[in-house]
Amino acid sequence: MRTPVSTYRLQIRPSFTLQDAAGLTGYLRSLGVDWIYVSPILTAEEGSDHGYDVTDPSSVDPTRGGPEGLAALAKAAREQGLGILADIVPNHMGVASPGQNAWWWQLLKEGRASKYAEAFDVDWDFGGGKIRIPILGSDDDLDHLEIVDGELHYYDHRLPLAEGTFTAGDSPQEVHARQHYELVGWRRADAELNYRRFFAVSTLAGVRVEIPWVFDEAHEEVVRWFHEGLVDGLRIDHPDGLADPEGYLARLREATGGAYLLVEKILEPGEALPDTFDCEGTTGYDALADVDRLFVDPNAEDYLDSLDARLRDADEPADYAAMIHGTKRRIADGILRSEILRLARLVPEAARLSPDMVADAIAEVISCFPIYRTYLPYGREILLESINRAAENREDLKAVLEDLTPYLLDTEGELARRFQQTSGMVMAKGVEDTAFFRYTRLGTLTEVGADPTEFALSTQDFHERMVRRQSDLPLSMTTLSTHDTKRSEDARARISVISEAVPEWELFLGTVQELAPIPDGPLAALVWQSIVGAWPADRGRLQSYALKAAREAGNSTNWTDPDLDFERHLAAAVDAVFDVPEVTAALENFVAELEPYGTSNSLSAKLVQLTMPGVPDVYQGTEFRDGSLTDPDNRRPVDFKARMAALAELDKDFRPAYTEEAAKLLVVSRALRLRRDRPELFGGYRAVDARGEAAGHVIAFDRGAEAPGAVTVGTRLPKRLAGDGGWRDTTIELTTSVRDELTGTTYSAGPVSLSTLLEQYPVALLVPTD
């Protein structure tokens, strides 16, 4: 198996094709990258920028460069010695435009008789044998149907007609009634849909890759990439949606000839991948959470809790456990009720008290789940604990839960299998996409894959986790930014300084809330933190983010029934950043207060991520400072020419000030090059202790195995460090003479002062010179 030393994620889209990526291989090689990591490249919905809505798994998307583009990228990558990691989407297909998806088109045309009736996950018995398609404005909109060129049209939607269902003189409504599908109002999707989706996205239909022929047909093109040497590894999107993730990974490993595999899997604190998963690890959200918490001041927790309570007009801060139980119930009873009701329909009649109570009990168990899903029998005890917790919460459901338990534990039963596929959907929508926009005491903590009740991490705890990572998951990915993060790494690095500046934050928030009020205290905290983290930013970006955040939170407005009056207040607050001088001044003054310390956090976090155990990923463009917010903001085009020019200057021995943008590029390039060119320096993990008054402000570790290796030194809690008088007498002990890859300075074995070592940059990357 070929494995990567590092990866660099590129978003492939019509405006940045595989050919464009091929043109970057020289730069990426110079940056120090080992593998290129590309977003989905199979043919997707026309106009899709992200590519996760695949419509044809048998071809490379022509708008993304087509097979010629993949061949060009593979050729260029090989010439530079680079591998390729490709993102694939086995759980679902895009069905927004049936005419673009041959599988879905045939299913709609032929119904249960179609070959693809087995490929898509349809509950045919619910809905009278018809697939419910929720595209109508309301059920009354059937009046707007037309027959055009042998197809059924509803505005821009085109749908097939079954053979023999249309003769001249038939009305469109009569023809519609004869089809294998039923068009229904979009609001009915929440409770009446009868096909599995990706989360609550009705235009993404679940695919049953656990069926061998479906797997083979869905992966024929992907397997070709390996047979022809075009791709070296795969990133598997959303494996938790699959009926049998373990079986899928085993089959994929075999089909690809034993290739490197990663799963996009969120692990809650303390959770581990099942040891039966045949893959190298995850895409790194667990690592992101650990790194972020190194740079949060634990002393701020009580102060931020107190502020949170005041913003909520409450005596106590938000109870996160109660919050996520409520948000998950909101999802289970709301946009994912169709999925819950499908589970309830699988309970044998003899076990039922009433269908509504069964659905209520299933929703309650899922809402009590502490992780995304189980993989029975792995995780059996977690399922039992969740059932017990549900019974404690709801005395009235105890009898139903007792009846349900054997079915939920039956590894051969359909209910248990589908329950496992569904629990992760509720978790993702209820936590990541709702609670993370409500629990707002510090935005750093509400990142994908994190538990925000873990406020900060000590260096000792971090070291212990890294020792385990080196032992258990040395080839798992580490990351700080992705196409899915709520805020980019540099935005979070600046926001983390708020934990060291709570009085200043409270003063700033009070000022802007008085001048440009957002009438929702917790949301105001989130929006203003995000603006601070992203600044400077243009009006459109901030307006889009604020609106999305408010609707995701769902407290003062939402997606389906927006409160336009509230949204006008929200928009006015964002406009004030640009139009009200007092607000602009308050923002810029507060950002200036945080900026040098946010930059220190940014450089330190990046160096830690790039040199800690695992395979580090750099998200496109983040070798410069990147203040992106949630998608689609974090998928904006990247100015690679500027980065190439800056790297060329660095290679002429230019050393920027640590506050300059090129300083991050220096850290990224030197760390990536060292990992690629000197792998023997990264075979182990050992904490490097600091001594002195400011020892708590150092994060340092040696990556050598038996002999000394690369030593990483970073700065923690820099604002408090400066306020306390700097490094003073603090030292670390060097076991051998070393050279700093960032400055070129050499140091002899023995104690070295941190004030000397970190005089130019808040970080150092030390390499043995012996």
N, C-alpha and C positions, 0 to 999 in steps of 0.2 A: 504494500500500500504506500502510495506517495502521500505525504502529509505536509501541510503548509507550516511555515515558520510564522508568517503573518499574512493578513489579507487586506484588501482595499476595496470597499463597496462602491460600485458604480450603478447609478439608476439609468437603465437603458430604456429609451423612449423614442418616439418619432423625432424629437428634436435633439436627441443624443443617441446615435445608433451604435451598433456593434463595430461598424467601421470607424466611428469617432473614438470608440474605446481602443481600437487597434492603434490609432494614432497616438495614444497616451502611454503606450507600453514603455517607451524609452524613458519618459519622465518617471513613471512608477518604479521602474528598475533603479533609476538614479535616487529616488526617494528612499529606497531600501525595501520596497514591498516584495514579498515572495510569491503571493498568488493574487490574481484579480478575482473579485467576487461580484458577480453580475445579478441584478434583479431579474425576475422572470422574463424569458425571451420567447416562449411559445406564443402562438398567435392569440391575441386577446381582442376584447371588444374594441371596435374602431374608435380611436380617440383616447383610449385609456393611457394615462401617463404612468400608472404603477404596474400594470401587467398581471395583477392577481385575478383578473376576470378572464381566464383562458377560455377561448371558444373553440379552438382546434388544437388538440394536443399532438397532432401528427406533423406539425410544421413549425419552423422558426418564423416568427412574425415578420412579414415582409416590410412593415413600416418600421421595424426595429433593426433592419439590416438583412433579414432573411438568412437562408443557409449560407449565402456568399459572405455575409457579414460575420457569421460565426467562424467560418473557415478562415477569414482574414484575421480575426482576433486571435484564433488559435495559432496561426502561423506567426503573427507578430509576437505573441506571448512566448512561443517556443524559442524564437530567435533571441529573446531577452532572458531566457531561463525562468520564465514565470509559469506558474500553474493557473488553472481556472476553476473556481468554485461557482456553481450555478444554483440559483434559487428555483425550486419547482413547487407546484401547487397541486398536491394529490387529492385534497379534500373536496374541492368544488370546481364548478365550471361557470363561466359567465353566460347568462341566459336572457339578458336584457333585450337583445335583438335576435329572436329565434332564427332569422334568416342567416345569421353569421355562425350559428352553431349547428352543424349537421346532426349531431347526436340528439340535441333537443328538438330540432325541427322534425326529425323522424319520429320521435316519441310523441309529439303533439299530433302528428299526422296519423299515426297508426295506433296509438294508445297502448293498451296492455298487450297487443299482438306484436308490438315493436320489439326488435332485438334489444333496444336500449331501455325497455321497461325494467330490465334487471339492473341496468347500470345506474339509473337515478333512483333515489330513495323515496319512493312515492307510496303513500298509504291509500291504495286504490279503493279499499272498502269504505273509507271515509270520504264522502264527496260523490257518492253514486257512480264510482268508476271513472270519474273525470278529474283531471288535474286542475286545481284552482289557480288561476293566474290573476294576481291582484293589481291590475293596471288601470281599472276604470276610475274616473273621478268619483263616481258613485254607481250603485247598481242601476240607476236610471239612465246611465250613459250608453246603454245598449242601443239607444236610438241613433247613436253616432257611428254605428258599424256600417261598413261598405264592403261590397265584393268587387275586387279589382284584379284583373288578370289571373283569375282562378285562385285568389288568396282572400282571406278575411283581413280587412284593414280597420284599425281604430286609430284615427289621426296618423301618427308616424309609425305605429306598430303594425308589423306584418306577421300574419300567422297562416299556417297551412290549412288546407281543407282535406278531410278524409275522402278517399275515393268514393264516388257515387253519392256525395251528400249535397251536391248543388246541381239544380236544373234551372233552366230559364223560367223566370217568373217567381222563384223563391225569394222571400225577403231575407236580408242579412240576418235578421233575428232568428228566422226559422233555420237558416243554415247553421248559425252559431249553436242552436240547441241540439244539432246532430253531431257535434264534434266530440273528440275525446278530451277536450278541455272546456273549462267554464271561466269566462272572464268575469271577475268580481271587483267590487270597489276596493281601493287600496287599503282602507281602514280594516277590512276583514282579515287582512294578513295576520294580525296579532293573534287571533283566536281560531281562525277557520282554515288556515293553510294546511295542505296535506302532502307537502314534500319538504324534506329536510333542506335547510339553508345553511349558509355561513352566517353564524350569529343571527341577526334579524334582517339580513340583506336578502330580500326576496329575489333579486336579480342574480344571486349566486346560489346555484342548486347543488346540493350534496351529491357526491359520486361514491359508488360502492366499490372501491378498489380492493376490497377484501375478496371479491369474486375473481378467480384467476384470469378469465378472458378479458375482464374489464381492466385489470392491472396491465395485462399484456398490451392491449390496444392503447391505453392511456400513456404507456411508457415506451412504446416502440421507438419514438423519435429520441427520447432521452437515452435509451440504451444504445442507439446508434452513435451518439456522441462519444460514448466510451469505446465502442468497437473501433471507431475511426480516430481515436486519440485526440478528440476535440476538447474534452472536459475532463477534469481530474477528481472532482468531488461535488457533493450536492448538499444544499441547505433545504430542509424539508419544512415547508410552511404548515403551520397548524396541525401537527400530528394528533393533537388531542381530539380533533373532530372525527378521527377514523374509528371504525368499529374495532379494529385490531392493530394498534400501532406496533406492537411487538412483532406480529406476523408480517406486517408491511415492511418493517425495516429488514427483517431477515430475507425476505424475497428481493428487496431492492439491493441489498448487499450482494446477493448471488447474481442478480441480473447485471450489475455493474462490474462484476469481476473483483469484488472486494474493495470498492472505492471508499474514500473518506466521506463520512456522513455526519451531519449536524442536524439537530432538531430544534425548531423554534418552540421551545418549551419553557414556560415560566415555572420556576421552582420557588415555592414559599420558603421562608427561613427555616432551616433544619431539614427540609425535604431533599431527597436525593433521587436521581434518575433510577428507575428500576434496573437492577443488574442484568435483567434479561433483554434490555434494549441493545441491539447490535449497532451501536454508533459510537462516535468519539465524544459526544457531549452536546451541549446546548449552544445557542447563539449568544449567550453571554450576559443576559439581564441580571443574573445572580451576581456576576462579578461587578457589574455597574453599581448595584446597590451597596456592595461592600466598599468600593472605592469612594463613592459619594460620602458615606457616613464618616470617613476619616477626617473630613473637612468641615464637619458640623460641630459646633461647640456644645457639649453636653450641658453646660451651665445655663443655657438659654431655654431649656425645655419648659421649666415652670413659668418663666416670664411670657413665653409665647402662648402657653396654655391660658394664662390669665388674660392676655389680649384677645385670644380666640373667644373666650367666654363673653367678654365685653362686646365683641363684634356680633355675637349671637343674641345679645340681651339676655344672657343666661347666667345662672350662678356657677355653673361648671362648664369647662370646655367640652367640645364634642366628644362623645363616647364612640370611638371608632368601631368597636365590635358591634354595638347596637346600630350604628350607621350602616355598616355594610350588610348586616342582616336585613335592614329595611330596604336598602337599595337593591339587594338581590331579590327580595320578595316583590319589589316594584317591577323588576324585569320579568320575573317568573309569572307574575299575574298580569303583566302588560304585554310588551312587544314580543316575548317568547312564550306566551300562553299556548300558542299552537303546539309548540314542542312539548309542553307539560301535558296538555290534553292527549297528545299522541301516546305518551307514556301511560297515562291513566287508562287508555283504551286497551292496553296490553295486559292489564290485570284480569285474571280469570274471574268470571261472574261470581263464582262461589266465594271468592275472597273479598268481595266488595260490600261495603255498607251503602255507599252511594257514589256515583261517578264524581260528583263535586267534592266529596270528602277525600276521595282517593287523590284527585288532582291537588287538593289543598295539602295533603300529607306529603306528596312527592315534592311539591314546591317548598315546603317547610324543611325537609331533609336537605334539599339542594342549597337552601339559604343558610343552613348551618354548616356547610362544608368549609373546612379550613384551607383546602387546596383546590386546584382546578379539577382534578379527576383522579379516580382510582384506575388500576389496571388489574382487575381481579385475576387471581387471588391476591396480587400485590396491592396493599392498601385496604385489606378487608377490615382491619381494626379501625381505620379512620371512618369507613362507612358505618360501622356499628356505633362508634362514638357520635357520629352525626345524627343517626337515628335516635339514640338516647337523648341527645340534646334537643332534638325536635319534640320528643315526648315530654321533656321537662318544660319546654316552652308552651306546649299545647296539650293540656290534659285531655281535651275533647278528642284528640286524634290518636290517643294511645292504642285503642283497639285496632284502628286502621293500620297503624304503623306495625303492630305485631303481625297482622296479616300480610303486610307488604314485605317484611324483612326477608323471609326465605326466597322470595322472587328477586329482590334486589341483590341477594348474595349468590344466586344461581348463575354460575359462570357459563352455563350452556343456554341460558334463557335469553330471549330477545329483550325482555324488559331490562335486565341487568346491563346488557350491552348498550342499549340506547340511553339508559340513565347515565352511563359513563360518558357517552358522547355529548350529553346535554349539560351536565354539571359545569363543564368548562365554559360553555357558552354563557351561562348565567353569571358565572364568576367574572368573565371578561367584561360583559356589559354592565354588570352591577358595581364592580370595583373599579377597573381601569377607566371605564367610560362614563361613570357616574360619581362614585364616591371620591375618586381622585380629583374631581372638580368641586367637591364640597368640603373636603378635609384640607383646610388651606393654611394651617399655621406656618408651614415652611414648604415652599414649592419643590425644593430639592428632594424631599422625602416621598413625594407622590409620583414616582417614576415607574414605568412599566417594570413589573417583576419585583417590586419592592413592597415591604410592609412598613407603612409610615409610622407605626407605633414603635419601631426600632429607630430611635431618634439619632443616635450617634454610635460610633464604634471606636473603642480604644485601640491603641496600636497592638496591645497584647492579643486582643480578640482577632484583629486583622491578621496578625502573624499566624495564629492558630488555624484560621480558615485557609490561609495560603499553603500551609504545610499539608492540609488535607487535600487541597486542590492539586498540588504537585503530586501527591500520592495517588489520588483517585481519578483525576480528570486532566492530565497534563496536555491533552490535545483538544480540550474544550475551548470554545471561543471566549475571548473577553472583549468587552466593548464599552464605550461611553456614550455614543450617539448612534442612532439608527434611523431608518425611514419611519419608525413608529414611536420614537420617544416623544414625550409630551413637551419637553424643553431640551435643547441641545446641551452638550457638556459644558460649554462656556457660559451659557445662560445660567445653568445650575451652579457653576463655580462662583459666579457673582452673587446669586441669591443666597448661597451658603454663608456669605459674609454677614448677612442679616442676623445670623445666630450670634455673631460677635458684636452686633450693633443694634440691639433691640431698642434702646431709647431713641436712637436716631430714626429707626424704622417707624416707631410709633408716632414720632413727631411728624415725619414725612407723610405717613398715611393720614393723620389727622388733618394736615394742611390741605392735601389734595381732595380729601373727602368733603372738606368745607368749601373749597373752591369749585369742585367738579364732582358732586356726590354720585356714587353708584348706590342705589337704594337696596342693597343686599350686602351686609357687612362681610360675611365670609367670601363671597364672590369678589367684593372690592379688594380684599387682601390678595386673592389669587391674581386678579387682573393687574393690580399695581406691581406686585412682585414680578410678574411676567414681563411687563413693560420695562421695569428696571433691568431685568436680566437680558432683554433683547436689545436695549437701547445702544446705539441709534437704530431706528427703524422707521419705515415710511408709514403713512397714515393707513393705507389700504391693508397692509399686513396686520397692524394692530387692531383695526376694526374687525377684520375677519376672525382673528384669534378670539377677541373678546366675545363676539357673538357666538362662536362655536362653544367656548367655555361655558357661557351662560346657559345655552341650550342643553349641553351635555349634563351640567349640574342638575338641571330640571327643577330648581326651586322657584325661581322667579319668572322663568319662561321655559319653553321646550320646543322640540322640533315639530311636533304635530299640531300643537295649538299655541303658537307663539303669542306672548303678551307684547303687543306692539308698543304700548305706552312705556313699559319697562325698557324695552330695547331702544327706544328713543333716548331715554336717560343714559343708558349705557353708551350709546354712540356719541352722545354729547360729551361724556366724560373723556372718551378717547380723543375726540376732536379738540378738547381743551388742552391736551398736550401740545398741540400745534398752534392753537389759536388764542390761548390765554397766557400772556407773558408770565404771570405769577406761577402758573402750573408748570410751564416750561422750565422756569428758573428752579423751582423746587425739585423737579425731576433731575435736571442736570447737576444740581448741587449734591443731591443724594447719590447719584451714580458716581460723581467724582470722589465722594467720600469712600465708596466701596471699591472703585476700580483697581487701584494698585494691589489690593488684597485679593480681589477676584482674579486678577491676572496670576498672582502667585498660586492660588488654588488651581487655576486652569493648567498651569505648567506642571505643578506637582502631581495632580490627578492624572494628567496624560502620561507623564513619565512612569508613574506607578503602574498604570494600565498596560503600557507597552512593554514593561519589563517583568511583571508578575508572572506566575505560572499560568500557562494556557497559550492560546494562539490569539495574539492581539489583532483586532480589526480597526481600521481607520475608515470612518464614514466619509464619503466624498466631500472634499473641500475643507474638512476640519483640521487639516494641517495649518490653516490660518484660524484665527478666532472666528467662531460661528455662533451667532446669537439667535438661532432659529427657534421657533415655537412648534406646536404640534402640526401634523400634516394638514394640508399640503405645503405649509410654510417651509418645512424641513426638506422638501424635495425640489427646491429652486435650483436653477442652473448655477454652475460653478465656473468661476473665471480661472481656468487652468493656466492661461498664459501668464497671469500675474504670479502664480505659484511657481511656474517654471523659471521665470526671471529671478524671483527671490531666491530660489534654490541655487541658481547659478552664482549669484552674489555670495551666498554663504560658502560655496565651494571655492571662492577666491579668498577665504579666510576673513570675510566680513563677519563681525560679531555684533549683532544688534543689542540695544538696551533691552532689559527684560520686559519693559512695557511696550516695546514695538511688536507689530504683528509677526515679523519674521522670527521672533524668539520662539514661538510655538513651532514653526517650521523647523527650526534648528533642533529642538527637542525631538520632534517626530522623526526627522531624517536620521539623526545620529543614533537614536534608539533602534529604529528599524534596521539600519545598516549593520549595527553591531549584532543584533539577534540573527540576522541572515548570515553574516560573514564569520562570526565567532560562536557557533552554537555550543561549543564546549564550555562557554562561560555561563550557560543557562541550564545546567542539569540538575540543580537542587534548589533548596531554599533554606535560608537561615536568617533569623532576625539579627540586626546589628544594633546594639544598645547604645544609647547616648547617656552621657553623664553631665550633670551641671544643672543650673537653675532653670534652664529652658528645655530640659530633656523631653518634656511632654509635647514639644512643638516639632519633633523630628519623627519622620517615618523613614526608616532605613533598613535595607535587607541585602544580603549577599546571595546571588543565584548560583554560586558554585556548588558542585557536588562534594567531592572529597578535597579538591584544591580550591583556593580562592577563585571566585568568579566575578562577574560584573556586579558592582555595588550601586544600588539606587539610593539616593538621599533626596528627600523632599521636605517641604515646610508645611506644617499644620497650623491652623488658627493664627494666621499671620497678623491680623489686626490686634489681637490680644498680645501677641509676641511683641509688636512694636510698642504698645502701650506699657508693657512691663519692663521695657528697657533693652529689648533685643536679645541677642544670643548670650551676651556676657561670657560666662566661663564654660559654656556648654561645648563638649567635645564628643567625637566618636573615635573608636580605636580601629586603626587600619592594620590588618595582619600582614600586609605586603606593600611595597611601593606601588603607586597607581598613577594613572593619567586621567584627567577629566576630559571626556569626549566632547564636552560642550565648550570648554575654554582653552583646552590644550595645556593647562597647568598640571605639573606633576607634584606628588606628595610622597614623602617617605613613610615607611611603616612606623606605627606608633600613634599616639593621640594627635588628632588634628582639630583645630578650633573651627566650630561651625561658622563663626563670623568671618573667618578666612576662606573656608571652603565655599560658602554661599555668598561671597561678597558681590559677585557679578549677577548671578541668577539665584532664584530661590530653590534651585534643584542642581544636582550633580549626578553624573553618570561615570563611575570610576571603573577603570580597566587595569588589571595587573600589568605591570611593565616587566616583571621578571620573566 
